[in-house]
Amino acid sequence: MCQGQLSGIVCTKTLCCATIGRAWGHPCEQCPAQPHPCRRGFIPNIRSGACQDVDECQAVPNLCAGGTCINTVGSYECKCPAGHRQSETSHKCEDIDECTTIPGVCDGGECSNTASSYVCTCPRGYVSSTDGTRCVDQRVGTCFSALANGRCAAELNGQYTKMQCCCDTGRCWALVQIPEMCPVRGSDEFRRLCIVGVAQGHGLPNGYPNAHFPNGNGNGNGNGYNYNGYKYPAVPNGNGNGGIGGNGGSFGGNGGSFGGNGGGHQRIGSVSVNESIDVCKHFTNLCLNGRCIPTLQSYRCECNMGYRQDVRGECIDVDECVSNPCVNGDCVNTPGGYQCKCHEGYQGTPTKQACMDIDECIVNGVMCRNGRCVNTEGSFQCICNAGFELTPDGKNCMDHDECATTNMCLNGMCINEDGSFKCICKPGFALAPNGRYCTDIDECLTPGICMNGRCLNSEGSFRCECPPGLAIDVDGRVCVDTHMRTTCYGAIKMGTCSRPFPGAVTKSECCCANAEHGFGEPCNPCPSRNSAEFQAVCSSGIGITADGRDINECALDPDICQNGICENLRGSYRCICNIGYESDTSGKNCVDINECNVNRLLCDNGLCRNTPGSYTCSCPKGFIFKPESETCEDINECDSSPCINGACRNVAGSFNCECTHGSKLDSTNTICVDSMKSTCWLTIQDNRCEVNINGATLKSECCSTLGAAWGSPCDPCEIDTACSRGFARMKGLVCEDINECEVFPGVCTNGRCVNTQGSFRCDCVEGLSLDSTGTHVCGYAQRAVLPEVARG
């Protein structure tokens, strides 16, 4: 939770968090941890990004309101009026409540705070100072003039006020039994008691019982008295006896006289106390610059930090500078501490008790231009970029003129640049790796230089030496053909020349026709098309000799146009391809035409296979290739009447046989055979079927033997003209005899049926004979006549 909002102060988040803020905004958000990117009191420069000091007095409105704001490096300081100090929460100059902040204020009186100050209301026995800020103790007690082992000793006679005791020779003063130490000579408490108090003329308390002063000269009157140069006020209603040594006058009022001549210290009267007193509580100045700790009937002092006890037991300042605590600075001792006055290049810590290095690279903003600032102990160092050197004051880097160096850019020209230089080399020279001089280029190391010859390097140049038969070209970099003739090779495989051409040709006739050829004995690859030698040998271009003649590629290479005929052209050639081939994009090769891809309808209903220069079709079963349509066409199997006793139906790639009612296909699926048995009728009378034979028969067995009609309802029999009576095509095209004895059991009544080819007969038992038909019934002499079976 954010607390301590600063009223009347509005600023940006960057300035808030870089100066006095810990959080910012509504709702508030915590400031990032320092440094971010700079530590508190600094912000990055908009241009350079370096951390620079923030002037809090200008950046934060109303800072140190009521006082004067002074900017410092990385911080600020508030100078507040007297009685005011800067608030840690509001950062304004606010009134100091001395009553709560000053220990022992008013010395036992009641403190009332006022603007820039305070006033004291004093109890009985105290009188207020003229400015009302202190209660001066006017009580009298015992005075001790020495300390022994940290305890008060050498009690003086008589009764003294604390001022009378401690401002003279006293070291301790006791109002009752337990004494308190007098303030250290020269301390603020001592000056307040002995100098400021006397000057303000504090009165004495009621009564000075047996009061006597040490040796001195005094005079008195009704308004007061003088003692050793100090003026004391009149004693009101005092009763006193005795005198002070020396010449003195009388005290006014009802008091005794301070006169006569006397010498030495007189005894101060004693006061008895019957109760235990916490002297540390009642006498707050017992241990100046220390802490009073009460003990049984006494007390002891523990000194504050920066103080130590002297032989009197008083807390005196420790001179810390003796131990030289200020490294990189001069030590200045202060009451209870010390401060360091830092040397150049150092600044004091917030406590001002140590010196820390100033990071000049941050504090001074832009430092070490054209270089890098490196902080060092008490100073800084500029590390200059390459090509720069320190300025005389060592705070920046300036350009170094490398060209002024002797022999810089040897074999070239030196050009100075800001922070660097460059060398422009002469022709035939190249820049050395360090960039500081030019070295000779060995042109002989360049691939292809002095092709077919020997390269000789020279300072800044080179020259070519050519063997017999070759001559240097116009630019002096290649040894070229001088019309010597030898073998030209059509291919080079794995570094070996192959396919030699017939006859002998020049190098330009061979290599200018095709840079992939090989030439010479022994054979060497022709120069590549982008090489300098190729440009020299084939100066007129591809297909033209060095002297400008056309190269007849068709005559040079007999196999140049495989699967076609070569036609020579000026500077080139082309291939006229055979049927089934076509030329490629270059026109110099014949490639096979894939007819199967070109015409997707080829070999329709079949499989097209490409062959060099042509194609083949593979037709499936039931199809046949037709050259005129270049497709696989369906074969009509029904043209050969493959279906027996049924109808043929042609389908793509095959056929189906369909049988009539009562028949079905056999295992070959080409023959229809009877499959249904029904009633066989012997006669048809007036379109009615009459006289059926017991049992069911196949239609073919019924109609080819005894039957005139078949089925229920009956249908007249259709005579198969292919077979005689008594025969039928039961399993195909062959007419087979029908065994009537098996088909018609009981056909021979009272007799035995015997099958014959195309018919049957009845053999009667003894005593019986056939009826008048002679075929069916065996009986006695008088026999019934059976109707004649229609034989269709």
Secondary structure, 3 states (H helix, E strand, C coil): CCCCCCCCCCCCHHHHHHCCCCEECCCCEECCCCCCCCCCCEEECCCCCCEEECCHHHHCCCCCCCCEEEEECCEEEEECCCCEEECCCCCCEEECCHHHHCCCHHHHCEEEEECCEEEEECCCCEEECCCCCCEEECCEEEEEEEEECCEEEEECCCCEEHHHHHCCCCCEEECCCCCEECCCCCCHHHHHHHHHHHHCCCCCCCCCCCCCCCCCCEEEECCEEEECCEEEECCCCCCCCCCCCCCCCECCCCCCECCCCCCCCCCCCCCCCCCCCCHHHHCCCCCCCEEEEEECCEEEEEECCCEEECCCCCEEECCHHHHCCCCCEEEEEECCEEEEEECCCEEECCCCCCEEECCHHHHCCCCCCCEEEEEECCEEEEEECCCEEECCCCCCEEECCHHHCCCCCCCEEEEEECCEEEEEECCCEEECCCCCCEEECCHHHCCCCCECCEEEEECCEEEEECCCCEEECCCCCEEEECCCEECEEEEEECCEEEEECCCCEEHHHHHCCCCCCEECCCCEECCCCCCHHHHHHCCCCCCECCCCCECCHHHHCCCCCCCEEEEEECCEEEEEECCCEEECCCCCCEEECCHHHHCCCCCCCCEEEEECCEEEEECCCCEEEECCCCEEEECCHHHHCCCECEEEEEECCEEEEEECCCEEECCCCCEEEECCEEEEEEEEECCEEEEEEEEEEEHHHHHCCCCCEECCCCEECCCCCCCCCCEECCCCCCCEECCHHHHCCCCCECEEEEEECCEEEEEECCCCEECCCCCCEEECCCCCCCCCCCCC
